[in-house]
Amino acid sequence: MSTLPAGGAPVTYDRIGAGYRNVRHPDPRLAALIAQALAGAGTVLNVGAGTGSYEPTDAEVTAVDPSQVMLDQHPGGRKVRAWAEDLPFADGEFDAAMAIMTVHHWTDLRQGLRELRRVARRQVVLTWDPTHPLELWIVSEYLPEIRDLENSRFLPVGEVARELGAHTVLPFPIPHDFTDGFQVAFWRRPEQYLDATVRRASSTFATLPDEVVEPAVARLRADLESGAWARRHADLLRQETVDYGFRLLIADNDGPPQD
């Protein structure tokens, strides 16, 4: 979950990661999708592991993260502080490598994907597609600054799939009661965005300056109190899931990638 190369200054999640597990609870529906993609893998490398969400329980897992704050919250016994772009493991050492909502934090995404392919025979990556046409309302109506930030961090899913050599791209529509509190989780629970603790568990909110976020939150609070938000989003409130562009990519590659 790094925004800096190895040897650089403290990484983003060293600053915002404390208390992360209080908000980011693994969602069982996403967990089932990831577990299916990892089925049969005896050894798994979790890159950008954070606190260990979505790791398989039936495999030997090694967790990698550049943030010591995050690794200290990880319950596993195999933890390595390292960067995705320079993984300290041998070629083909793992049956599978997983990277769940982390590739947008890597300094060199393409190099990180090459490293996943080098150290593991299967790769499972969850990411978001910035070209997806449906935009979350918190962005379009209150914080358009998020748009530029996210577009600078994410590559289109098609490009990631090509770099990874993915053979499968699975959509994951976000349920209205999604338990993993990243930015899009509260599309039908707008009052959650008023909670500073919830916002701090999202790298996007935590990256933007207070002078940008606080006025937007104040406008949202006013719209919730007046009922304006509910009137604008009456159709949304009747939906069970919404596809906001999250995709699970699966690849099987024998040996390191060739240049």
Backbone as JSON, one array per atom type, in Angstrom:
{
  "sequence": "MSTLPAGGAPVTYDRIGAGYRNVRHPDPRLAALIAQALAGAGTVLNVGAGTGSYEPTDAEVTAVDPSQVMLDQHPGGRKVRAWAEDLPFADGEFDAAMAIMTVHHWTDLRQGLRELRRVARRQVVLTWDPTHPLELWIVSEYLPEIRDLENSRFLPVGEVARELGAHTVLPFPIPHDFTDGFQVAFWRRPEQYLDATVRRASSTFATLPDEVVEPAVARLRADLESGAWARRHADLLRQETVDYGFRLLIADNDGPPQD",
  "N": [[0.83, -1.19, 0.0], [1.89, 1.24, -0.78], [2.97, 4.55, -1.57], [5.43, 5.32, -2.18], [8.79, 4.57, -3.17], [10.94, 1.81, -2.11], [12.98, 2.57, 0.69], [12.28, 5.19, 0.82], [10.5, 8.04, 2.22], [8.3, 7.81, 5.16], [5.5, 5.72, 4.48], [2.15, 6.12, 3.07], [0.2, 4.69, 4.6], [1.43, 4.38, 7.03], [0.84, 6.74, 8.14], [-1.98, 7.0, 8.12], [-3.0, 4.58, 8.9], [-3.57, 3.65, 11.51], [-5.97, 2.12, 13.57], [-7.35, 1.1, 11.44], [-8.54, -1.42, 11.13], [-10.9, -1.18, 12.5], [-12.82, -0.13, 10.85], [-12.59, -1.28, 8.33], [-13.88, -4.03, 7.52], [-13.71, -7.3, 6.36], [-15.74, -8.19, 3.6], [-18.13, -10.75, 3.3], [-19.13, -11.6, 0.79], [-17.41, -10.6, -1.17], [-15.17, -11.87, -0.19], [-15.78, -14.55, -0.73], [-15.68, -14.59, -3.53], [-12.98, -14.02, -3.99], [-11.82, -16.17, -2.65], [-12.65, -18.28, -4.27], [-11.19, -17.69, -6.57], [-8.64, -18.18, -5.65], [-8.62, -20.85, -5.11], [-7.26, -24.0, -4.31], [-4.63, -23.19, -4.1], [-1.73, -23.66, -2.28], [0.29, -22.16, -1.13], [0.35, -18.72, -0.59], [1.01, -15.41, -1.5], [0.37, -12.33, -0.14], [0.2, -9.27, -1.32], [0.63, -5.92, -0.46], [-0.73, -6.26, 1.91], [-1.9, -5.16, 4.19], [-4.09, -5.33, 6.88], [-4.69, -7.97, 6.58], [-7.06, -8.72, 5.32], [-9.25, -10.82, 3.47], [-7.53, -12.93, 3.07], [-6.82, -16.36, 2.34], [-7.96, -19.07, 4.37], [-7.14, -21.63, 4.25], [-4.58, -21.93, 3.35], [-1.0, -21.46, 3.31], [0.03, -18.37, 4.14], [1.9, -15.55, 3.22], [2.44, -12.32, 4.22], [2.89, -9.17, 2.77], [3.83, -5.82, 3.11], [4.57, -2.35, 2.82], [4.17, -0.71, 4.98], [4.79, -0.47, 8.33], [3.01, 0.09, 10.34], [0.62, -1.0, 9.37], [1.35, -3.72, 9.12], [1.75, -4.34, 11.79], [-0.83, -4.59, 12.66], [-1.65, -6.84, 11.45], [-2.7, -10.19, 11.72], [-1.22, -12.46, 11.13], [1.53, -14.88, 11.03], [3.61, -14.82, 9.24], [5.19, -12.27, 8.03], [6.35, -9.63, 6.04], [8.15, -6.73, 5.56], [8.07, -4.92, 2.76], [8.23, -3.71, -0.65], [5.92, -3.74, -3.4], [7.09, -3.5, -5.88], [9.57, -4.62, -5.67], [9.96, -7.43, -4.73], [11.09, -9.6, -2.21], [11.59, -12.41, -2.95], [11.95, -15.7, -4.37], [11.84, -16.68, -7.87], [8.74, -17.98, -8.86], [8.05, -18.85, -6.28], [5.65, -19.01, -4.9], [2.36, -20.45, -4.94], [0.25, -18.77, -5.56], [-0.35, -15.25, -5.93], [-1.84, -12.51, -4.35], [-3.46, -9.34, -4.65], [-5.19, -6.96, -3.3], [-7.14, -4.3, -3.81], [-4.93, -2.5, -3.88], [-3.09, -1.91, -5.9], [-3.2, 0.65, -6.94], [-1.76, 2.17, -5.22], [0.85, 1.66, -5.7], [4.14, 2.66, -6.65], [5.22, 2.1, -9.17], [3.21, 0.63, -11.16], [3.24, -1.24, -13.28], [5.71, -2.51, -12.96], [5.27, -3.66, -10.46], [3.24, -5.5, -11.1], [4.69, -7.17, -12.8], [6.39, -8.27, -10.93], [4.56, -9.72, -9.35], [3.91, -11.7, -11.21], [6.34, -12.88, -11.49], [6.97, -14.11, -9.0], [4.93, -15.85, -8.44], [2.66, -18.42, -9.54], [0.02, -18.04, -10.08], [-2.1, -15.17, -10.28], [-4.1, -12.89, -8.53], [-6.02, -10.13, -8.61], [-7.63, -7.34, -7.32], [-9.13, -4.46, -8.47], [-10.03, -1.1, -9.5], [-11.85, 0.42, -12.15], [-11.1, 3.3, -13.78], [-12.31, 4.19, -16.1], [-14.89, 3.39, -16.03], [-18.32, 4.04, -16.59], [-20.25, 4.86, -14.66], [-20.4, 7.03, -12.01], [-19.62, 7.49, -8.59], [-21.83, 9.17, -6.39], [-20.83, 10.81, -4.34], [-18.58, 11.82, -5.42], [-19.37, 13.1, -7.86], [-21.22, 15.0, -6.95], [-20.29, 16.24, -4.63], [-17.48, 16.07, -4.05], [-15.63, 16.56, -6.41], [-12.91, 16.69, -6.62], [-11.91, 14.26, -5.95], [-12.07, 12.81, -8.27], [-9.93, 13.6, -10.02], [-7.78, 12.82, -8.42], [-8.16, 10.0, -8.19], [-8.09, 9.24, -10.88], [-5.45, 9.72, -11.42], [-4.21, 7.74, -10.05], [-5.17, 5.17, -10.69], [-4.99, 2.71, -13.26], [-6.74, 2.04, -16.33], [-8.82, -0.88, -16.32], [-8.56, -2.62, -18.49], [-5.92, -2.17, -19.34], [-4.48, -2.99, -17.1], [-5.2, -5.69, -17.07], [-4.0, -6.57, -19.46], [-1.26, -6.15, -18.88], [-0.97, -7.94, -16.79], [-1.59, -10.3, -17.97], [-4.11, -11.41, -17.73], [-6.65, -13.87, -17.75], [-9.23, -13.89, -16.96], [-11.78, -11.63, -16.07], [-13.68, -10.42, -13.61], [-16.7, -8.87, -12.72], [-17.53, -6.98, -9.76], [-20.22, -6.02, -8.34], [-21.17, -3.59, -5.9], [-22.59, -4.4, -2.85], [-25.41, -3.0, -1.02], [-25.07, -3.14, 1.71], [-22.39, -3.5, 2.14], [-19.51, -4.48, 3.89], [-16.86, -3.72, 4.05], [-15.24, -0.89, 4.61], [-14.31, 0.91, 2.42], [-14.06, 3.7, 0.11], [-16.35, 3.62, -1.69], [-18.17, 2.07, -0.39], [-20.39, 3.07, 0.96], [-22.5, 3.87, -0.62], [-25.27, 3.73, -0.43], [-25.66, 4.53, 2.09], [-25.4, 7.31, 3.08], [-24.94, 8.86, 5.35], [-22.76, 7.83, 6.63], [-20.5, 8.99, 5.57], [-20.22, 11.29, 6.97], [-18.82, 10.73, 9.22], [-15.78, 11.13, 10.69], [-13.97, 9.15, 11.39], [-14.62, 7.04, 9.69], [-13.99, 8.25, 7.24], [-11.24, 8.57, 7.52], [-10.33, 6.0, 7.17], [-10.27, 5.64, 4.5], [-8.1, 6.0, 1.86], [-8.35, 7.96, -0.05], [-10.03, 10.07, 0.98], [-8.39, 10.64, 3.16], [-6.16, 11.63, 1.93], [-6.86, 14.01, 0.67], [-6.93, 17.55, 1.38], [-8.1, 19.05, 4.47], [-9.44, 21.46, 4.07], [-10.69, 21.11, 1.69], [-12.26, 18.8, 2.01], [-13.91, 19.2, 4.32], [-15.84, 21.36, 3.82], [-17.34, 20.09, 1.81], [-18.39, 17.9, 3.18], [-19.98, 19.27, 4.97], [-21.92, 20.3, 3.23], [-23.11, 17.93, 2.41], [-24.15, 17.05, 4.86], [-26.09, 19.02, 5.31], [-27.78, 18.53, 3.15], [-28.69, 15.99, 3.76], [-30.09, 16.48, 6.12], [-32.1, 18.17, 5.2], [-33.45, 16.55, 3.49], [-32.91, 16.64, 0.82], [-30.91, 15.09, -0.39], [-32.0, 12.49, -0.29], [-34.24, 12.81, -1.89], [-33.09, 13.3, -4.39], [-31.91, 10.86, -4.85], [-33.74, 8.78, -4.86], [-34.24, 6.56, -6.52], [-31.82, 5.18, -6.33], [-31.85, 4.38, -3.69], [-33.5, 2.23, -3.72], [-32.12, 0.16, -4.8], [-30.25, -2.9, -4.64], [-27.62, -3.67, -5.21], [-24.85, -2.05, -6.83], [-22.97, -1.54, -9.75], [-19.98, -0.2, -9.67], [-17.61, -0.34, -11.02], [-15.63, -2.05, -10.03], [-13.32, -4.7, -10.34], [-12.28, -8.1, -10.47], [-9.34, -9.58, -11.3], [-7.87, -12.39, -12.82], [-5.06, -14.37, -13.37], [-2.93, -16.84, -14.84], [0.28, -17.71, -14.92], [3.16, -19.22, -16.12], [6.22, -19.07, -14.84], [8.56, -16.24, -14.83], [7.66, -13.03, -16.31], [8.38, -12.24, -19.74], [10.52, -9.84, -21.2]],
  "CA": [[0.0, 0.0, 0.0], [2.86, 2.31, -0.75], [3.03, 5.55, -2.61], [6.82, 5.69, -2.27], [9.66, 3.42, -3.38], [11.69, 1.34, -0.95], [14.01, 3.49, 1.13], [11.78, 6.54, 0.85], [9.93, 8.55, 3.46], [7.21, 6.96, 5.65], [4.47, 5.52, 3.49], [0.85, 6.69, 3.38], [-0.54, 3.98, 5.64], [2.05, 4.65, 8.32], [0.21, 7.95, 8.66], [-3.44, 6.91, 8.26], [-3.42, 3.2, 9.11], [-3.96, 3.31, 12.87], [-7.41, 1.93, 13.71], [-7.9, 0.7, 10.14], [-9.37, -2.63, 11.25], [-12.19, -0.84, 13.1], [-13.74, 0.3, 9.79], [-12.44, -2.11, 7.14], [-14.21, -5.41, 7.84], [-13.86, -8.06, 5.1], [-17.12, -8.51, 3.22], [-18.16, -12.19, 2.97], [-19.41, -11.84, -0.62], [-16.14, -10.41, -1.86], [-14.27, -12.93, 0.28], [-16.11, -15.79, -1.44], [-15.19, -14.46, -4.9], [-11.52, -14.12, -3.94], [-11.49, -17.54, -2.27], [-12.82, -19.11, -5.46], [-10.07, -17.43, -7.48], [-7.42, -18.73, -5.06], [-8.85, -22.25, -4.75], [-6.22, -24.95, -4.63], [-3.3, -22.65, -3.84], [-1.24, -24.04, -0.96], [1.07, -21.04, -0.62], [-0.18, -17.48, -1.15], [1.64, -14.15, -1.14], [-0.57, -11.22, -0.14], [0.99, -8.05, -1.55], [-0.19, -4.83, 0.05], [-1.61, -7.09, 2.73], [-2.62, -4.42, 5.21], [-4.42, -6.08, 8.09], [-4.93, -9.37, 6.26], [-8.39, -8.99, 4.78], [-9.48, -11.68, 2.3], [-6.55, -14.01, 2.93], [-7.42, -17.69, 2.48], [-7.71, -19.74, 5.65], [-6.67, -23.0, 4.0], [-3.29, -21.85, 2.67], [0.09, -20.79, 4.02], [0.03, -17.02, 3.61], [2.94, -14.59, 3.57], [1.92, -10.96, 4.05], [3.88, -8.14, 2.43], [3.34, -4.45, 3.09], [5.64, -1.41, 3.16], [3.82, 0.04, 6.18], [4.9, -1.23, 9.57], [1.76, 0.31, 11.07], [-0.34, -1.99, 8.9], [1.81, -5.06, 9.47], [1.55, -4.54, 13.22], [-2.23, -4.96, 12.86], [-1.89, -8.1, 10.73], [-2.65, -11.27, 12.7], [-0.47, -13.62, 10.65], [2.87, -15.13, 11.54], [4.6, -14.61, 8.18], [5.01, -10.88, 7.62], [7.58, -9.07, 5.5], [8.03, -5.32, 5.14], [8.68, -4.8, 1.43], [7.44, -3.01, -1.66], [5.45, -4.59, -4.48], [7.97, -3.4, -7.05], [10.84, -5.29, -5.39], [9.58, -8.48, -3.78], [12.3, -10.36, -1.83], [11.27, -13.82, -3.03], [12.48, -16.36, -5.57], [10.92, -16.92, -8.98], [7.82, -19.1, -8.68], [8.08, -19.35, -4.91], [4.31, -19.16, -4.37], [1.33, -20.93, -5.85], [-0.57, -17.63, -5.99], [-0.14, -13.94, -5.31], [-3.05, -11.7, -4.34], [-3.26, -7.91, -4.43], [-6.58, -6.55, -3.17], [-7.29, -2.84, -3.68], [-3.64, -1.94, -3.48], [-2.2, -1.59, -7.01], [-3.2, 2.09, -7.19], [-0.8, 2.8, -4.32], [2.21, 1.32, -6.06], [4.86, 3.7, -7.38], [5.35, 1.63, -10.55], [2.23, -0.45, -11.21], [3.64, -2.28, -14.22], [6.78, -3.29, -12.33], [4.64, -4.48, -9.42], [2.56, -6.64, -11.74], [5.73, -8.09, -13.25], [6.86, -8.98, -9.75], [3.56, -10.74, -9.03], [4.04, -12.81, -12.17], [7.65, -13.55, -11.28], [7.09, -14.89, -7.77], [3.78, -16.75, -8.25], [2.14, -19.03, -10.76], [-1.31, -17.47, -10.31], [-2.23, -13.83, -9.75], [-5.47, -12.46, -8.29], [-5.91, -8.69, -8.36], [-8.86, -6.55, -7.3], [-8.87, -3.05, -8.72], [-11.17, -0.29, -9.95], [-11.67, 0.92, -13.51], [-11.44, 4.73, -13.87], [-13.1, 4.47, -17.29], [-16.26, 2.93, -15.84], [-19.15, 5.24, -16.82], [-21.06, 5.28, -13.52], [-19.57, 7.67, -10.99], [-20.2, 7.58, -7.26], [-22.41, 10.5, -6.19], [-20.01, 11.65, -3.46], [-17.63, 12.48, -6.3], [-20.01, 13.99, -8.83], [-22.03, 16.05, -6.33], [-19.69, 16.9, -3.48], [-16.02, 16.12, -4.04], [-15.04, 16.24, -7.73], [-11.45, 16.58, -6.48], [-11.59, 12.83, -5.9], [-11.96, 12.3, -9.65], [-8.57, 13.79, -10.51], [-6.89, 12.0, -7.62], [-8.3, 8.59, -8.55], [-7.64, 9.04, -12.26], [-3.99, 9.74, -11.41], [-3.7, 6.57, -9.33], [-5.64, 3.91, -11.26], [-4.96, 2.46, -14.69], [-7.92, 1.3, -16.81], [-8.75, -2.31, -16.08], [-8.05, -3.28, -19.68], [-4.46, -2.09, -19.34], [-3.98, -3.86, -16.02], [-5.4, -7.07, -17.52], [-2.97, -6.88, -20.45], [0.03, -6.24, -18.2], [-0.99, -9.11, -15.93], [-1.9, -11.5, -18.74], [-5.3, -11.98, -17.11], [-7.57, -14.62, -18.6], [-10.59, -13.71, -16.43], [-12.08, -10.35, -15.43], [-15.0, -10.6, -13.0], [-17.25, -7.67, -12.06], [-18.04, -7.13, -8.4], [-21.13, -4.94, -7.92], [-21.05, -3.35, -4.46], [-23.87, -4.51, -2.14], [-25.76, -1.81, -0.24], [-24.61, -3.32, 3.08], [-21.0, -3.9, 2.04], [-18.93, -4.25, 5.22], [-15.49, -3.22, 3.95], [-15.55, 0.52, 4.48], [-13.58, 1.83, 1.55], [-14.8, 4.89, -0.31], [-17.62, 3.39, -2.38], [-19.0, 1.15, 0.4], [-21.54, 3.71, 1.59], [-23.29, 4.51, -1.67], [-26.67, 3.83, 0.0], [-25.63, 4.93, 3.5], [-24.63, 8.55, 2.96], [-24.6, 9.43, 6.65], [-21.46, 7.32, 7.05], [-19.45, 9.91, 5.14], [-20.11, 12.36, 7.96], [-18.0, 10.23, 10.32], [-14.36, 11.34, 10.38], [-13.27, 7.87, 11.52], [-14.86, 6.34, 8.43], [-13.23, 8.91, 6.18], [-9.8, 8.32, 7.71], [-10.02, 4.65, 6.7], [-10.21, 5.7, 3.03], [-6.91, 6.76, 1.49], [-8.75, 9.13, -0.85], [-10.4, 11.14, 1.91], [-7.26, 10.98, 4.01], [-5.15, 12.34, 1.13], [-7.33, 15.36, 0.36], [-6.8, 18.46, 2.51], [-9.32, 19.33, 5.23], [-10.16, 22.62, 3.52], [-11.5, 20.6, 0.58], [-13.2, 17.78, 2.47], [-14.87, 19.66, 5.34], [-17.01, 22.04, 3.22], [-18.16, 19.1, 1.1], [-19.12, 17.14, 4.2], [-21.02, 20.17, 5.51], [-23.01, 20.34, 2.25], [-23.8, 16.65, 2.49], [-24.94, 17.04, 6.11], [-27.26, 19.88, 5.09], [-28.68, 17.85, 2.21], [-29.33, 14.89, 4.48], [-31.04, 17.05, 7.08], [-33.23, 18.76, 4.48], [-34.07, 15.53, 2.65], [-32.58, 16.86, -0.59], [-30.16, 13.94, -0.9], [-32.91, 11.36, -0.47], [-35.1, 13.08, -3.05], [-32.29, 13.12, -5.61], [-31.44, 9.48, -5.01], [-34.83, 7.86, -4.53], [-34.05, 5.32, -7.27], [-30.65, 4.5, -5.78], [-32.22, 3.8, -2.4], [-34.25, 0.99, -3.96], [-31.23, -0.83, -5.4], [-29.53, -3.78, -3.71], [-26.21, -3.6, -5.58], [-24.53, -1.14, -7.94], [-21.66, -1.78, -10.36], [-19.19, 1.03, -9.75], [-16.39, -0.53, -11.79], [-14.63, -2.9, -9.38], [-13.1, -5.91, -11.11], [-11.31, -9.07, -10.0], [-8.57, -10.12, -12.42], [-7.2, -13.65, -12.52], [-4.07, -14.77, -14.38], [-2.08, -18.0, -14.56], [1.47, -17.53, -15.74], [4.24, -20.12, -15.75], [7.53, -18.43, -14.92], [8.56, -14.78, -14.86], [7.31, -12.44, -17.6], [9.49, -11.95, -20.65], [10.56, -8.46, -21.7]],
  "C": [[0.87, 1.25, 0.0], [2.61, 3.32, -1.84], [4.48, 5.96, -2.84], [7.66, 4.45, -2.49], [10.37, 3.02, -2.1], [12.8, 2.34, -0.61], [13.54, 4.93, 1.19], [11.25, 6.94, 2.2], [8.82, 7.62, 3.93], [6.06, 6.9, 4.67], [3.12, 6.0, 4.0], [0.19, 6.01, 4.57], [0.17, 3.98, 6.98], [1.36, 5.84, 8.98], [-1.27, 7.75, 8.96], [-3.93, 5.54, 8.71], [-3.88, 2.84, 10.51], [-5.49, 3.2, 12.97], [-8.12, 1.47, 12.45], [-8.87, -0.47, 10.27], [-10.74, -2.34, 11.86], [-13.24, -0.5, 12.05], [-13.74, -0.69, 8.63], [-12.62, -3.58, 7.51], [-14.42, -6.19, 6.55], [-15.31, -8.41, 4.84], [-17.18, -9.97, 2.77], [-18.41, -12.47, 1.5], [-18.16, -11.63, -1.47], [-15.16, -11.5, -1.46], [-14.52, -14.23, -0.47], [-15.58, -15.75, -2.87], [-13.68, -14.64, -4.94], [-11.11, -15.54, -3.59], [-11.63, -18.49, -3.46], [-11.66, -18.94, -6.42], [-8.78, -18.04, -6.97], [-7.52, -20.22, -4.78], [-7.72, -23.15, -5.21], [-4.81, -24.47, -4.37], [-2.87, -23.0, -2.41], [-0.41, -22.96, -0.31], [0.63, -19.77, -1.34], [0.62, -16.3, -0.61], [0.59, -13.05, -1.24], [0.22, -9.92, -0.18], [0.11, -6.83, -1.26], [-1.21, -5.38, 1.03], [-2.42, -6.3, 3.75], [-2.84, -5.25, 6.45], [-4.84, -7.52, 7.82], [-6.3, -9.71, 5.72], [-8.32, -9.89, 3.55], [-8.4, -12.73, 2.09], [-7.23, -15.36, 3.11], [-7.04, -18.32, 3.82], [-7.14, -21.14, 5.47], [-5.34, -23.02, 3.25], [-2.26, -21.23, 3.61], [0.28, -19.41, 3.38], [1.23, -16.23, 4.13], [2.43, -13.2, 3.24], [3.06, -9.99, 3.79], [3.2, -6.78, 2.44], [4.51, -3.53, 3.42], [5.39, -0.65, 4.46], [3.91, -0.83, 7.42], [3.65, -1.07, 10.42], [0.71, -0.72, 10.66], [0.08, -3.4, 9.28], [1.62, -5.36, 10.96], [0.1, -4.92, 13.55], [-2.59, -6.28, 12.19], [-1.73, -9.26, 11.69], [-1.75, -12.44, 12.33], [0.93, -13.73, 11.24], [3.97, -14.92, 10.52], [4.38, -13.23, 7.59], [6.36, -10.29, 7.2], [7.31, -7.63, 5.1], [8.8, -5.16, 3.83], [7.71, -4.09, 0.5], [7.08, -3.96, -2.8], [6.42, -4.61, -5.65], [9.3, -4.15, -6.86], [10.61, -6.37, -4.33], [10.79, -9.37, -3.48], [12.07, -11.87, -1.82], [11.79, -14.38, -4.36], [11.41, -16.49, -6.64], [10.05, -18.13, -8.67], [7.73, -19.65, -7.28], [6.68, -19.66, -4.36], [3.36, -19.73, -5.43], [0.51, -19.76, -6.4], [-0.12, -16.37, -5.27], [-1.45, -13.16, -5.43], [-2.69, -10.25, -4.04], [-4.65, -7.28, -4.46], [-6.66, -5.06, -2.86], [-6.01, -2.19, -3.19], [-2.82, -1.43, -4.67], [-2.14, -0.09, -7.29], [-2.26, 2.84, -6.26], [0.64, 2.54, -4.73], [2.85, 2.44, -6.88], [4.98, 3.36, -8.86], [4.45, 0.41, -10.7], [2.7, -1.58, -12.12], [4.77, -3.14, -13.65], [6.22, -4.18, -11.22], [3.93, -5.69, -9.99], [3.57, -7.66, -12.27], [6.27, -8.92, -12.09], [5.85, -10.04, -9.29], [3.7, -11.95, -9.93], [5.33, -13.57, -11.95], [7.6, -14.52, -10.11], [5.98, -15.91, -7.61], [3.27, -17.25, -9.59], [0.72, -18.57, -11.08], [-1.35, -16.09, -9.65], [-3.71, -13.47, -9.65], [-5.43, -11.01, -7.82], [-7.3, -8.06, -8.38], [-8.5, -5.09, -7.47], [-10.15, -2.38, -9.21], [-10.83, 0.32, -11.3], [-12.07, 2.39, -13.59], [-12.23, 5.09, -15.12], [-14.55, 4.0, -17.16], [-17.21, 4.12, -15.86], [-19.92, 5.73, -15.6], [-20.16, 5.8, -12.41], [-20.33, 7.74, -9.67], [-20.64, 9.02, -6.98], [-21.58, 11.39, -5.28], [-18.96, 12.41, -4.28], [-18.32, 13.51, -7.18], [-20.72, 15.17, -8.18], [-21.32, 16.84, -5.24], [-18.18, 17.06, -3.55], [-15.45, 15.73, -5.4], [-13.52, 16.16, -7.69], [-11.01, 15.12, -6.41], [-11.34, 12.29, -7.3], [-10.52, 12.42, -10.16], [-7.58, 12.92, -9.73], [-6.96, 10.54, -8.04], [-7.81, 8.33, -9.98], [-6.11, 9.04, -12.35], [-3.4, 8.47, -10.8], [-4.04, 5.24, -10.0], [-5.39, 3.87, -12.76], [-6.28, 1.8, -15.11], [-7.74, -0.2, -16.65], [-8.21, -3.06, -17.29], [-6.53, -3.27, -19.74], [-3.86, -2.99, -18.27], [-4.08, -5.32, -16.45], [-4.33, -7.47, -18.53], [-1.6, -7.05, -19.8], [0.14, -7.53, -17.38], [-1.1, -10.4, -16.73], [-3.13, -12.2, -18.21], [-6.16, -12.71, -18.12], [-9.02, -14.43, -18.16], [-10.69, -12.35, -15.76], [-13.51, -10.42, -14.93], [-15.49, -9.29, -12.39], [-17.65, -7.99, -10.63], [-18.9, -5.92, -8.07], [-21.11, -4.82, -6.39], [-22.42, -3.47, -3.8], [-24.13, -3.28, -1.27], [-25.29, -1.91, 1.21], [-23.17, -3.86, 3.11], [-20.26, -3.54, 3.33], [-17.53, -3.67, 5.19], [-15.54, -1.73, 3.61], [-14.61, 1.35, 3.64], [-14.57, 2.79, 0.88], [-16.2, 4.61, -0.84], [-18.61, 2.6, -1.53], [-20.33, 1.76, 0.82], [-22.45, 4.43, 0.59], [-24.76, 4.63, -1.3], [-26.79, 4.2, 1.48], [-24.86, 6.24, 3.62], [-24.2, 9.14, 4.29], [-23.24, 8.96, 7.15], [-20.32, 8.25, 6.66], [-19.28, 11.09, 6.08], [-19.15, 12.0, 9.09], [-16.52, 10.34, 9.94], [-13.57, 10.05, 10.5], [-13.42, 7.04, 10.26], [-14.02, 6.94, 7.31], [-11.74, 8.63, 6.31], [-9.39, 6.93, 7.25], [-10.01, 4.54, 5.19], [-9.02, 6.56, 2.64], [-7.25, 8.0, 0.69], [-9.11, 10.3, 0.05], [-9.21, 11.59, 2.73], [-6.19, 11.77, 3.26], [-5.57, 13.78, 0.85], [-7.22, 16.27, 1.58], [-8.15, 18.75, 3.18], [-10.12, 20.48, 4.63], [-10.97, 22.25, 2.28], [-12.61, 19.68, 1.1], [-14.28, 18.36, 3.38], [-16.05, 20.44, 4.75], [-17.93, 21.08, 2.47], [-18.99, 18.28, 2.08], [-20.24, 17.99, 4.8], [-22.19, 20.27, 4.54], [-23.81, 19.05, 2.27], [-24.68, 16.59, 3.74], [-26.21, 17.88, 5.94], [-28.27, 19.2, 4.17], [-29.38, 16.66, 2.86], [-30.39, 15.41, 5.44], [-32.28, 17.6, 6.39], [-34.02, 17.72, 3.68], [-33.74, 15.66, 1.18], [-31.83, 15.67, -1.18], [-31.1, 12.78, -1.2], [-33.83, 11.58, -1.67], [-34.33, 12.88, -4.35], [-32.0, 11.66, -5.9], [-32.5, 8.46, -4.62], [-34.66, 6.53, -5.27], [-32.89, 4.51, -6.7], [-31.01, 3.78, -4.48], [-33.02, 2.5, -2.54], [-33.38, -0.13, -4.52], [-30.49, -1.63, -4.33], [-28.02, -3.76, -3.95], [-26.05, -2.59, -6.71], [-23.12, -1.48, -8.43], [-20.96, -0.44, -10.52], [-17.83, 0.82, -10.41], [-15.31, -1.34, -11.11], [-14.56, -4.25, -10.1], [-12.03, -6.78, -10.45], [-10.65, -9.71, -11.21], [-7.84, -11.37, -11.98], [-6.28, -14.01, -13.69], [-3.35, -16.01, -13.9], [-0.9, -17.92, -15.5], [2.55, -18.45, -15.22], [5.56, -19.4, -15.95], [7.43, -16.93, -15.01], [8.22, -14.25, -16.23], [8.55, -12.16, -18.44], [9.39, -10.52, -21.14], [10.46, -8.44, -23.21]]
}
